[in-house]
Amino acid sequence: MEIGDILRGSELGKTGRSGRGLFRYQECPKCNKTRWVFLSRINEPPTKLCRACAIERAKRIFSFPSKNK
């Protein structure tokens, strides 16, 4: 597989709606982890970050002060 390859979900072993959808082989720009990403109707993934990097980003953005009394 090469970055940017697009396959149907059924070719990746997916079933149901995912089996009919398109997936792109993509690399996370932060950690360089590669994965298959479901493409939306406009052929763009909802995010370019992998799940782990997206969670870390959200923690930094939405950090709340601790409840120390």
The 8 nearest C-alpha neighbors of each residue, nearest first, counted from 0:
[[1, 2, 4, 24, 3, 5, 25, 33],
 [0, 2, 4, 3, 24, 25, 5, 33],
 [1, 3, 24, 25, 4, 26, 0, 23],
 [2, 4, 24, 23, 25, 1, 5, 0],
 [5, 3, 24, 23, 2, 1, 6, 0],
 [6, 4, 23, 22, 3, 24, 21, 7],
 [7, 5, 22, 21, 8, 10, 23, 4],
 [8, 6, 21, 9, 10, 20, 22, 19],
 [7, 9, 18, 13, 11, 10, 17, 20],
 [8, 10, 18, 13, 12, 11, 7, 14],
 [11, 9, 8, 7, 12, 6, 13, 18],
 [12, 10, 8, 9, 13, 7, 6, 18],
 [11, 13, 9, 10, 8, 14, 18, 7],
 [12, 14, 18, 8, 9, 11, 17, 15],
 [15, 13, 18, 17, 9, 16, 12, 8],
 [14, 16, 18, 17, 19, 13, 9, 8],
 [17, 15, 18, 19, 20, 14, 13, 8],
 [18, 16, 20, 19, 15, 8, 13, 14],
 [19, 17, 8, 9, 14, 13, 15, 16],
 [18, 20, 16, 17, 8, 7, 9, 21],
 [21, 19, 17, 8, 18, 7, 16, 22],
 [20, 22, 7, 38, 6, 8, 37, 5],
 [21, 23, 37, 36, 6, 5, 38, 35],
 [24, 22, 5, 36, 35, 4, 3, 25],
 [25, 23, 35, 2, 3, 4, 34, 36],
 [24, 26, 2, 33, 34, 23, 3, 35],
 [25, 27, 33, 31, 32, 28, 34, 2],
 [26, 28, 31, 48, 32, 29, 49, 30],
 [29, 27, 31, 30, 26, 48, 47, 32],
 [28, 30, 27, 31, 48, 52, 32, 49],
 [29, 31, 32, 27, 28, 52, 49, 26],
 [32, 30, 27, 26, 28, 29, 33, 49],
 [33, 31, 27, 26, 30, 34, 49, 28],
 [34, 32, 26, 25, 31, 27, 24, 35],
 [33, 35, 25, 24, 36, 26, 32, 49],
 [34, 36, 24, 23, 22, 25, 37, 33],
 [37, 35, 22, 23, 38, 34, 24, 44],
 [38, 36, 22, 21, 44, 23, 39, 35],
 [39, 37, 44, 42, 43, 22, 21, 36],
 [38, 40, 42, 41, 43, 44, 37, 45],
 [39, 41, 42, 38, 43, 21, 20, 44],
 [40, 42, 39, 43, 38, 44, 45, 21],
 [43, 41, 38, 39, 40, 44, 21, 37],
 [42, 44, 38, 41, 39, 45, 40, 46],
 [43, 45, 38, 46, 39, 37, 36, 42],
 [44, 46, 43, 47, 39, 38, 37, 36],
 [47, 45, 44, 48, 49, 43, 53, 36],
 [46, 48, 27, 49, 44, 28, 45, 26],
 [49, 47, 27, 46, 53, 52, 50, 28],
 [50, 48, 52, 27, 51, 53, 47, 32],
 [49, 51, 53, 52, 54, 48, 55, 46],
 [50, 52, 54, 53, 49, 55, 48, 56],
 [51, 53, 55, 54, 49, 50, 48, 56],
 [54, 52, 56, 50, 51, 55, 48, 49],
 [55, 53, 57, 51, 56, 52, 50, 58],
 [56, 54, 52, 58, 57, 53, 51, 59],
 [55, 57, 53, 59, 54, 58, 52, 60],
 [56, 58, 60, 54, 59, 55, 61, 53],
 [59, 57, 55, 61, 62, 56, 60, 54],
 [60, 58, 56, 57, 62, 61, 55, 54],
 [59, 61, 57, 58, 62, 56, 55, 63],
 [62, 60, 58, 59, 57, 63, 56, 64],
 [63, 61, 58, 59, 60, 64, 57, 65],
 [62, 64, 61, 65, 58, 66, 60, 59],
 [65, 63, 66, 62, 67, 61, 68, 59],
 [64, 66, 67, 63, 62, 68, 61, 58],
 [65, 67, 68, 64, 63, 62, 61, 58],
 [66, 68, 65, 64, 63, 62, 61, 58],
 [67, 66, 65, 64, 63, 62, 61, 58]]
